Amino acid sequence: MELGGVRLLTDPVLRASVVHLRRQGPVPDPPGRLDAVLLSHLHHDHTHLPSLRLLDRQVRILAPRGAGAWLRRAGFPHAEELARGERADVGGVEVTAVPALHDDRRRPVGGVRAEPIGFVVAGERRIYFAGDTDLFDEMTELGPLDVALLPVAGWGPKLGPGHLDAEGAARAAARIRPRLAVPIHWGTLRPRPTRVGAWFRDPPHVFAAQVAELAPEVEVRVISPGESVELSA
């Protein structure tokens, strides 16, 4: 996301595979100049060290409390921690860590643990990036928001606890009431040899239909992986 010239990258996956997952579609090129990377939690499909190593090692990384020392040992000297409610300034843009309900472990069991977070980024716009989360009560306190980036699916046909499916994400949008909601976390990774099906393609459209019923004043914009959206004034 880019606000007032400040460029932030969230949970980057820039490789063709992540552990047992394979990317569907072209691999994105590493971005150019970045002011910071925002990491929501430590699962491999969100904190992917091979992808982070494609970036400038001097890039600033904002990560959940408990992840900083581990990231610095992994070769990222400017990794910082944010606990829920804490804020950081990135070039005049305010980045606030907000709650997320999700598993805090980085597998295998016994590895580092860090409490998952989402981010509200505030500059010329206010944008919420949810990371991975289930519904939580404090969602109603996140606004006002111009954009909410909400996960609507996952990397397999079934979702476990700590995730939003399309219907849950629509309920989240109804709680948050952003001006614009963009469904994310779909149509990208799948376990091999699982075939692509409705579970892979349909969630953003189910989400849009549900939001139209639950919060018709919220605009939904479905963009495919690799596309971008520009906000008007």
Wavefront OBJ file of the C-alpha trace (Angstrom):
o trace
v 0.000 0.000 0.000
v 1.137 3.540 -0.739
v 0.029 6.607 1.198
v 1.529 10.006 0.502
v 4.616 8.439 -1.046
v 5.171 6.024 1.875
v 5.314 2.440 0.595
v 4.386 -0.436 2.902
v 4.423 -4.148 2.065
v 2.273 -6.601 4.039
v 3.059 -10.296 4.679
v 5.028 -10.767 1.434
v 5.100 -14.073 -0.440
v 7.316 -13.614 -3.505
v 8.153 -17.219 -4.334
v 6.490 -20.003 -6.300
v 6.100 -22.196 -3.212
v 5.716 -22.003 0.558
v 6.498 -25.306 2.297
v 3.862 -27.666 0.795
v 1.915 -24.880 -0.956
v 2.215 -23.901 -4.583
v 1.372 -20.559 -6.129
v -1.360 -20.477 -8.732
v -0.366 -17.927 -11.328
v 2.777 -15.896 -11.960
v 5.276 -15.116 -9.222
v 5.330 -11.387 -8.458
v 8.517 -9.412 -8.875
v 10.046 -8.046 -5.675
v 8.842 -4.476 -5.187
v 11.143 -1.523 -5.511
v 11.689 1.005 -2.746
v 9.979 0.176 0.550
v 9.653 2.215 3.728
v 8.599 -0.748 5.871
v 7.312 -4.313 5.849
v 4.346 -5.154 8.086
v 4.154 -8.738 9.384
v 0.906 -9.826 11.011
v 1.997 -13.204 12.397
v 4.641 -15.882 12.021
v 2.983 -18.604 9.956
v 5.064 -19.512 6.924
v 2.543 -18.125 4.420
v 2.733 -14.693 6.108
v 6.290 -14.505 7.433
v 8.119 -16.246 4.597
v 11.843 -15.874 5.155
v 12.867 -16.762 1.545
v 10.606 -13.945 0.334
v 11.899 -11.479 2.912
v 15.430 -12.273 1.764
v 14.550 -10.975 -1.696
v 14.114 -7.517 -0.161
v 16.708 -5.046 1.025
v 18.040 -6.512 4.279
v 18.102 -2.994 5.729
v 14.345 -2.552 5.327
v 12.413 -1.713 8.466
v 10.158 -4.571 9.624
v 7.250 -4.094 12.033
v 6.279 -7.439 13.543
v 4.291 -8.804 16.495
v 5.658 -8.765 20.021
v 7.945 -11.789 20.427
v 9.219 -11.867 16.838
v 11.888 -9.159 16.882
v 14.913 -11.047 18.196
v 14.129 -14.048 15.979
v 13.917 -11.852 12.866
v 17.151 -10.075 13.730
v 18.900 -13.446 14.099
v 17.486 -14.369 10.679
v 19.339 -11.423 9.152
v 16.963 -8.462 9.418
v 18.660 -5.955 11.733
v 15.856 -3.389 11.635
v 13.071 -5.654 12.887
v 10.907 -3.978 15.514
v 8.059 -5.270 17.647
v 4.576 -3.865 18.124
v 2.124 -5.144 20.713
v -1.597 -4.563 20.323
v -2.326 -0.864 20.741
v 1.256 0.259 20.086
v 2.107 2.641 17.253
v 5.032 3.408 14.980
v 5.688 6.340 12.683
v 6.827 5.476 9.162
v 7.641 8.614 7.211
v 4.726 10.491 8.742
v 2.281 7.596 8.367
v 0.984 6.170 11.649
v 0.972 2.368 11.895
v -1.035 0.931 14.793
v -1.073 -2.729 15.814
v -4.622 -3.961 16.465
v -5.976 -7.283 17.761
v -6.215 -10.469 15.734
v -7.553 -13.867 16.799
v -5.209 -16.465 15.340
v -2.665 -19.117 16.317
v 0.529 -17.546 17.696
v 2.978 -20.365 16.902
v 5.492 -20.759 14.128
v 5.620 -24.454 13.459
v 7.155 -26.887 14.148
v 5.945 -26.886 17.722
v 8.571 -25.470 20.048
v 9.530 -22.631 17.744
v 9.141 -18.908 18.318
v 5.730 -17.557 19.331
v 4.366 -14.065 18.752
v 0.872 -12.708 19.356
v -0.822 -12.117 15.970
v -1.866 -8.584 15.100
v -3.516 -6.608 12.335
v -2.607 -3.073 11.329
v -4.427 0.217 10.915
v -2.365 2.518 8.703
v -3.295 6.195 8.877
v -2.057 8.914 6.569
v -4.074 10.588 3.848
v -6.335 7.503 4.190
v -7.072 5.040 6.999
v -6.545 1.430 5.927
v -7.074 -1.744 7.951
v -5.042 -4.835 7.049
v -6.447 -7.776 9.003
v -3.740 -10.408 8.459
v -5.356 -13.681 9.574
v -8.079 -13.378 12.171
v -11.472 -14.475 13.358
v -14.162 -12.024 14.415
v -13.348 -10.069 17.583
v -15.337 -7.549 19.602
v -12.904 -4.658 19.136
v -13.556 -4.598 15.385
v -16.267 -2.016 16.011
v -13.598 0.339 17.396
v -11.319 0.278 14.338
v -13.184 2.935 12.374
v -13.587 5.261 10.754
v -11.839 3.537 7.861
v -11.487 4.284 4.190
v -10.457 0.716 3.299
v -10.599 -2.668 4.997
v -8.481 -5.476 3.526
v -10.287 -8.586 4.768
v -9.300 -12.252 4.339
v -12.127 -14.304 2.850
v -10.531 -17.753 2.394
v -7.272 -19.649 2.853
v -4.876 -21.974 1.111
v -7.137 -25.029 1.251
v -10.781 -26.055 0.894
v -11.287 -25.970 4.677
v -10.554 -23.243 7.192
v -9.659 -23.915 10.802
v -10.221 -21.673 13.830
v -8.777 -18.186 13.666
v -9.824 -17.486 10.089
v -12.549 -15.546 8.319
v -14.413 -17.214 5.489
v -16.458 -15.159 3.034
v -19.496 -14.994 5.310
v -17.424 -14.191 8.409
v -15.559 -11.468 6.532
v -18.899 -9.951 5.487
v -19.928 -9.850 9.149
v -16.600 -8.159 9.888
v -17.316 -5.553 7.211
v -20.722 -4.941 8.784
v -19.030 -4.310 12.151
v -16.267 -2.092 10.767
v -18.304 -0.186 8.148
v -15.380 0.948 5.957
v -15.990 3.063 2.902
v -14.433 0.311 0.766
v -13.805 -3.374 1.478
v -11.333 -5.427 -0.561
v -11.337 -9.231 -0.149
v -7.845 -10.733 0.182
v -6.198 -14.077 1.047
v -7.755 -16.040 -1.804
v -6.813 -17.342 -5.245
v -3.067 -17.536 -4.626
v -1.755 -20.623 -2.783
v -2.971 -24.202 -2.816
v -1.587 -27.444 -1.408
v -0.218 -29.833 -3.976
v -1.931 -31.919 -5.399
v -5.259 -30.268 -4.448
v -7.151 -29.102 -7.506
v -8.401 -25.592 -7.999
v -12.168 -25.422 -7.597
v -14.993 -23.284 -6.286
v -13.224 -23.032 -2.903
v -10.376 -21.221 -4.684
v -12.359 -18.927 -7.009
v -15.669 -18.092 -5.376
v -14.997 -16.599 -1.893
v -14.566 -12.937 -2.963
v -17.820 -13.028 -4.898
v -19.675 -14.704 -2.028
v -18.234 -12.011 0.214
v -19.470 -9.236 -2.080
v -22.984 -10.698 -2.158
v -23.063 -11.059 1.636
v -21.835 -7.494 2.208
v -24.544 -6.218 -0.127
v -27.084 -7.762 2.251
v -25.468 -6.972 5.606
v -23.896 -3.557 4.930
v -25.134 -2.198 1.591
v -23.442 1.174 2.187
v -20.008 -0.541 2.039
v -18.528 -0.685 -1.448
v -16.786 -3.964 -2.304
v -14.101 -4.079 -4.939
v -12.870 -7.520 -6.006
v -9.370 -7.450 -7.474
v -7.555 -10.530 -8.705
v -4.071 -11.399 -7.434
v -1.619 -9.035 -9.105
v -4.123 -6.235 -9.660
v -4.212 -2.961 -7.757
v -6.800 -0.396 -6.738
v -6.456 3.388 -6.547
v -8.646 5.424 -4.230
v -10.330 8.581 -5.400
v -10.553 11.648 -3.201
l 1 2 3 4 5 6 7 8 9 10 11 12 13 14 15 16 17 18 19 20 21 22 23 24 25 26 27 28 29 30 31 32 33 34 35 36 37 38 39 40 41 42 43 44 45 46 47 48 49 50 51 52 53 54 55 56 57 58 59 60 61 62 63 64 65 66 67 68 69 70 71 72 73 74 75 76 77 78 79 80 81 82 83 84 85 86 87 88 89 90 91 92 93 94 95 96 97 98 99 100 101 102 103 104 105 106 107 108 109 110 111 112 113 114 115 116 117 118 119 120 121 122 123 124 125 126 127 128 129 130 131 132 133 134 135 136 137 138 139 140 141 142 143 144 145 146 147 148 149 150 151 152 153 154 155 156 157 158 159 160 161 162 163 164 165 166 167 168 169 170 171 172 173 174 175 176 177 178 179 180 181 182 183 184 185 186 187 188 189 190 191 192 193 194 195 196 197 198 199 200 201 202 203 204 205 206 207 208 209 210 211 212 213 214 215 216 217 218 219 220 221 222 223 224 225 226 227 228 229 230 231 232 233
